[in-house]
C-alpha cells in the first residue's frame, strides 16, 4: 500500500514532510529539541511563508544520519479549496518520487491532514502504464501521521478502479479484444462482487441486435455483449443503468480514418472502461444501490463482410437506420445496447458513456466532458457530485435543428448528419431516438478520455474520466 495512516510515530523516519497554511508556518513538532532553532532560523532566512505550492527543503544531522525536512505550502486558510490543494499537493509530492527511506507526512491543520486527499494524490502519482517497459515505475510510499485515524478504504477503491480504467484504455487493441474485455469483466465481477453475463454472437442474433452486429461483422474478433448486475438494495425497485461504448478498435470501417487519427483509436472503448471501473468501485464499497451495466463490445474493422455506407439495418428497437458513415459506428451499437437495457433489464434511468465524437472537443476542449440529457435534474446531480473529484461536465443542447439533420427519405433515421457542424449534438440526437422516454444522460468523453500531455492532476495517457463522478452520482 502506498499510504499508511497512523497515529503513532513508532519508527525512525529519514524524511518529514510537513504541510502548512500560509503565515501559519512553525517548526515540525517531530524534530528533536536541539535542532528546532536551526530549522526555525532557516525558515526565516529562506522566507518560506506557506504559499500555495511553495516548497522548502532543509536537512539536519541526527546522530549518524542526515534527516530531511520538506515543507509544503497550502495557501491561505480562508480561501482553502480542496481541489486546488489536491492539485498543488500532487505537483509537490510528485517531485519526491524516487526518494528512498521512510517518509512521514504531517500537518498541524486537520483540514490539510486529510488522509483521503493524500490517498487520492498518491494513487495518481504512482499510476503508470509500464507493462511494456523494461524499467518499471517506482512508487512513492508515505506514512500519514494523524491524531485521529481516518478510513481511506472507500477512496482507495474508487481511485484504484479509476486507475484500472486507465489500464484498459492504455492497453493495445491486439490484447483488448471484445472477448478479452468480456473475460476481464467476468474476472472483476468475481473479485469485486457483481454478476456478469456474456452474450456471444448467436444470442445477440436471437435478440435481433442487428445494428450492433452490423458494425462488428467485418472483424475477425466477434462481438460480445457484456451485462453486469449489482444488487446492493434488495428492498428497492430503483435500478440505475449504465451503458458503455466498447469499440475495442476503430478503423472507421470502409469510411477509413486517416493515419494521423487511427493510431489513437484503441481508446474508443473508453466508455466501456469507465463502466467496468464504476461497477468495480460500487461493488467493492458495497453501495446500497442497484446497478445494471451493459457494454456492446466489438471492432469496427475492414473486411470482405464490412458494413457499407448506404446499408439499411434494422435495430433491436424495430427502427431502421440508414448508414451514411461507417465511422459513426458508436451510436449504432449504442442504439441496440440502450434498447436492450431498457427492454430486458427494466432499469429506472440510464446513463451512457461513450467516446462518441471528436466534435465534442472542438466545443469543450480536453478537460470538460459534454453531457446531453432529457432530464435536467440528472445533469445537475452529476455536476454537483463531480465537484468532490474536480471533474468538469457541461450541459449541451439537443435542438430540433439537430434532430432534423438525421431525417432520411428511405429509413427511420440516418446515423450521420453529413455536415461539419454540431457533430456532438447530432450524435446525441441520434441516441435520443432509442431511450423510449426513460430518464437518460449521455456523456460524450471523446475529448476527455485521453490526455496528450501531463495536466494539472493527470499524467499523459488515459484519464479514467467519469469513474469517480459516476460513483458519487449513484451513491448520492
C-alpha angles and dihedrals in degrees: 000000000000094000130043117187113209139168093201129071091211100157142039116272125203094201130036117197112196125184123205139179116240113283090006095091119141137157114286105260092221093067117102115259093244091060100043097088091050091053093044093053091047091053090052094045093050091044093230107175103166098254116171109287094003114143129194123182128192136162132210134184121253113182105301096344137080111226120203123214118198118190119197124193122222101186129238117345094219092057096041114154118185096213094047089049091048092050092047092048089050090056094044097047092042087066088062095056110128093027112142129219135039113323124198125192123201141159128186087218117083089209092059094037090071107145092198093058092048090047092052091047093051094048089054095044093049097046114111131152095223100147092119098040125098090212110056129213118272114226126222110229124195142175115217114210113210131160091224117045113238127206111234099171095106093049093047092050091051095045094045090050090052089050089050089055087054090053091052093050094043092051118102118257091238086070100029097067123154090258094050091046086055092050091048090052090050092049093050091046090057092046098044103032112257131119119248128197121186120204115197130199099286094051091045088054091050088056089053092236089158096152090058092045094048092061094050100041096092094059131088090221108073126228122264129194111214118202119187122187129190121177111187096155113045090175093062127076092199113109125185115215126209125187120188124193108236108189098150091194130004121201090168089250116240087341085068122207120233121256091251093062105028095070092068094051096101083084093064089098090060091115090055091049092052090048095051091046093049090053090049093053093044093050097042091052091045095230113197091237138101116236132174120187130191128195123188101204123192144120125254098219141156117251144131089278100042118139114254140218106264093035116130115212129189112229126214088258091061093249117129117230123204109214109221096158125026088199090066088070101127094072090048094058092040090055090065094038091054091048090049096051093045098045102033105029098037096220121181097222135359136216119189121199118199146156083228103154144011086212092076090068090053087058101038110013125228104305102050122071118215117233127197122185145164090213115053092198089068092057092045091052092048092046092051094047094046092063091076089064100035095242116145127221131176128200111236130195133247106198132181087252089063093046093050091056089066096057118117135182096224106044141020094265140348123232098229132035092217094222130109096231134079093009095158092048095050090047090055091044088057093053091048088070091067104048096082093218094303117144099269139180126186120202112199103201094172091119100036106042094085133028120211092203142017111288134193094282102004137077121224110278134038114007105200086231121195097003093111095040094049090050090052091044092055094040093055 
